[in-house]
Amino acid sequence: MRRRNAAVLLAAVAGTTLAARLAAQPAPNPTPLRVGATREITSIADAARRVRDGDTVEIDAGSYRGDIAVAVWQQNRLTLRAVGGRVRLLAHGASAEGKAIWVIRGEQVSVEGFDFEGTRVAARNGAGIRFETGQLTVRDCRFVDNEMGLLTSNDAGAELVVEFSEFAHNLRPDGHNHQLYAGTIGRLAVTSSYFHHGTIGHLLKSRAAVNHIHYNRLTDEASGRSSYELEFPNGGVAVVVGNLIQQGPKTENSIMISYGAEGYRWPVNVLALANNTLVDDLPEGGRFLRVWAGDVTVVETGNRLVRQGRGVDAAGLLRREADERATHSPPGARP
């Protein structure tokens, strides 16, 4: 593990964020498809069948239940947004393709203003959204009481942006659940979002090649039972800046941030942590960070560590015991 100049390396790995790359989306269609109880189209599933590349779909505020709520979106350059208030999508036993309330596999899709609630499927990984291919931006959405919050595929070309959203109380029966789980996609950017009250699984888990985790709140609060608050099991580039990360007193795992626990699969493995506040509320004391053995560069600057209401030495963020490196290194990891 190498430590480099924080300012230089942070600038290098954070130069072009995914959010900036996807900001220049095409202008929406001037004549959107409108969905609602008093509209010609009353079913979201019907709208998904009618929509064409480049369309905007506006869904009236209210609750949409069961088969009316679930949909597969596979067109490109789509804007899907709630109008007049929030739209609640209540699964009530229904799902798209046995996967999620919404399955999305289109280029440049934007989703804004929806609450995804209550997905259950036979495979036990029912998600609010299953994102499979393309580029997806999720803004101002809530993922509550599903088996998984938001789950992606393992498409290395896929890119996901999450902004101003909330993930909480998502739980699959066997406990292997995550509030947000990004597979081996190309890029993940999560900004200004709130993750809380996990159970056994992690608040945010990502296998993406490049990750930008900026200005979020990842906190298990007093009653959550998450394992890791933040995990990058296969390394990659992870730029973690300005977040509040809290380990609750009922955690299932004493480590807050984990990097490389399942072996390094990407050619570049850099973990950069800057200006985060990490709060350890585990009564017997936990561990702020674990970086597993391998060819890894770690950068840290300006992080504040709090344990039992008191600040602790920031140098403890990178403390690693030699016996743990020798005993617990994943297969194939380099010392």
Secondary structure, 3 states (H helix, E strand, C coil): CEECCHHHHHHHHCCCCHHHHHCCCCCCCCCCEEECCCCCECCHHHHHHHCCCCCEEEEEEEEEEHHHCCEEECCCCEEEEEEEEEEEEECCCCCECCCEEEEEEEEEEEEECEEEECCCCCCCCCEEEEEEEEEEEEECCEEECCCEEEEECCCCCCEEEEECCEEECCCCCCCCCCCEEECCCCEEEEECCEEECCECCCCEEECCCEEEEECCEEECCCCCECCCCEEECCCCEEEEECCEEEECCCCCCCEEEEECCCCCCCCCCEEEEECCEEEECCCCCCEEEEECCCCCEEEEECCEEEECCEECCHHHHHCCCHHHHHHHCCCCCCC
